[in-house]
Amino acid sequence: MSDANGLLIEEPVERLDRGRGHGVTANVLTWTGAVDVGTSGTKSCFFGESPEYPFRTLERFFLVAPHVRALTASSYNEALEEMDDRQGGLAATFISFAHPESGERVFWELGETAARPGLLPVECRKFESCLAKVLGLLGYLVTQELQTTDRIALHLGVLLPLNELDDRHLLSRWLRQTIGDFQFNGVSLRNLSLSSFDCKPEGYGLFRAYGAERVLLVGHRDSTWLCFNGGKLNTKLSRTLPETGMHDFIRSIRFPMTHELLAAQALSLSGRKLKPKPLLELTQTRTAAELEQLQQAIRQAQAQYWMERRSQFNTLSWQEGQVVPVSGGAAHYFSEELNQLFHKTFRVQLHWCEDLHQEFRNRFNVDEENEALLYRFADPYAYARSLPGVERYAVKAVDVIEGGTHG
């Protein structure tokens, strides 16, 4: 549904038919999940009933490597034969299903084993591999986490980039056609059905958490600026800012890097002080001279990178004194630059969602040291909380406006 201001945020959730349930038991479990197919990793949160203990609620979050690779039928069969355990795991996943348009069988490899050296491919639309990634997550949930043949009625939400949101109707139809009959690591699954499907732009979870009129999400590939008027998404003022994430920053560092995700992780762990230990993983010789060369290259790239991207943020629509929730993996790394730009230049307060981070940490028992993970999951977790069947988690809010600093 839409009007002159853009998409209605409180649009009716699309109701879908129950799955066919071939060869499964009569018991039906209800599950809810939110999936964000990010460039640096697929992030998801799932909540639902235990097949073993009917009155117990299970809560799971998954971070999966973003790599995908199309396979031929013969390559797919060879890969299955080589697997030590046919149930597999998230590091090596093989998916097969009938393509919703052609009806022909397609085969995908997902996870770390599908990775290739070099920079991540960012030209492709996330929608193109979204179906395979969602099915891979669901296959793992059913066969590994739940280990059940009970029917599962699923409330599913997917976050897509703002500039790919028009694909949501096609994604809904494709999921409806495939979710009831696909293969996960050679195991046929026919016990899943969609009870409801919802699709929103990246950053929508932050809006649901705080109700702010402006939301900023700085991801690995780009940034998303969402504008809301009276609870409605204003598509004219909302923007995708390309080349403002970690991907292009890593490209700008004049130092050879073999694996982009390892580089992003090392940069995040090294922090603003460029701590040596994480950065040594990116060097060849691990000598002090090479480390100093890398640190100098990072400092130079930081200064140049934000000088060039300042003009992109100048095109955004805001009002002085507004409080803007901000999160995302790259926001964690660029917090000093973002605070400088928005607070001191634009007179806009950035809210770093630390109450949301703390809730996620408490709910899923996340390690205290894994701060970057909290930034990456803030949006999909907040989105998951808004979907049917997810109970609120009571935690005392932490009122922090300006933050996100690094050691």
HELIX and SHEET records of a PDB file:
HELIX    1   1 ALA A   73  GLU A   82  1                                  10    
HELIX    2   2 GLU A  112  ALA A  114  5                                   3    
HELIX    3   3 PHE A  127  TYR A  140  1                                  14    
HELIX    4   4 LEU A  141  LEU A  146  3                                   6    
HELIX    5   5 LEU A  162  ASP A  167  5                                   6    
HELIX    6   6 ARG A  168  THR A  178  1                                  11    
HELIX    7   7 TYR A  204  TYR A  210  1                                   7    
HELIX    8   8 MET A  246  SER A  252  1                                   7    
HELIX    9   9 GLU A  260  SER A  270  1                                  11    
HELIX   10  10 PRO A  276  LEU A  280  1                                   5    
HELIX   11  11 ALA A  288  ASN A  314  1                                  27    
HELIX   12  12 GLY A  329  TYR A  333  1                                   5    
HELIX   13  13 SER A  335  ASN A  339  1                                   5    
HELIX   14  14 GLN A  340  THR A  345  3                                   6    
HELIX   15  15 GLU A  354  PHE A  364  1                                  11    
HELIX   16  16 GLU A  371  ARG A  385  1                                  15    
SHEET    1   A 2 SER A   2  ASP A   3  0                                        
SHEET    2   A 2 GLY A   6  LEU A   7 -1                                        
SHEET    1   B 6 GLU A  14  ARG A  15  0                                        
SHEET    2   B 6 LEU A 192  PRO A 201 -1                                        
SHEET    3   B 6 ARG A 151  LEU A 160  1                                        
SHEET    4   B 6 VAL A  28  VAL A  37  1                                        
SHEET    5   B 6 THR A  42  GLU A  49 -1                                        
SHEET    6   B 6 THR A  57  VAL A  64 -1                                        
SHEET    1   C 5 VAL A  68  LEU A  71  0                                        
SHEET    2   C 5 ARG A 105  LEU A 110 -1                                        
SHEET    3   C 5 THR A  93  ALA A  98 -1                                        
SHEET    4   C 5 PHE A 182  PHE A 184 -1                                        
SHEET    5   C 5 VAL A 187  LEU A 189 -1                                        
SHEET    1   D 5 LYS A 232  LEU A 233  0                                        
SHEET    2   D 5 ASP A 222  ASN A 229 -1                                        
SHEET    3   D 5 ARG A 214  VAL A 218 -1                                        
SHEET    4   D 5 VAL A 323  SER A 327  1                                        
SHEET    5   D 5 GLN A 349  HIS A 351  1                                        
SHEET    1   E 3 LYS A 232  LEU A 233  0                                        
SHEET    2   E 3 ASP A 222  ASN A 229 -1                                        
SHEET    3   E 3 ARG A 239  PRO A 242 -1                                        
END                                                                             
